[in-house]
Amino acid sequence: MDDLTDAGRTFYTFSTLDGVTVGYGGLELLGEHVLLRSLAVLPAFRGKGLGRNIVPLLLYRAYRKGARTAWLLTDTAAPFFEKIGFKVVDRQAAPAAVLATRQAASLCPASAPLLSRSIGF
């Protein structure tokens, strides 16, 4: 959370049609790359497929702003992201822009897997 207010990050609240907040997600745009940030579904709404629906919404917003490859770091959710098309990649394969983010450089532990997928609509 230390870098949430830094420039270049956009965070969204996701709600039902009735206005009930169900989750949050963020993007850090890096030219043709985007770092997916802080995807969270509130506990009462987990297991209902909402995360699986929030990710494409985030990726579409990134795509419209020029991103073509999505990246993320996670300690606990790699299996979830792999089910929706992300693949674990070696950190050395990541572009310099991704590795230079505070998320990759210092906030996430070196043991956190890096995942990626192309974005196309």
Secondary structure, 3 states (H helix, E strand, C coil): CCCCCCCCEEEEEEECCCCCEEEEEEEEEECCEEEEEEEEECHHHCCCCHHHHHHHHHHHHHHHCCCCEEEEECCCCHHHHHHCCCEEECHHHCCHHHHCCHHHHHHCCCCCCEEEEECCC
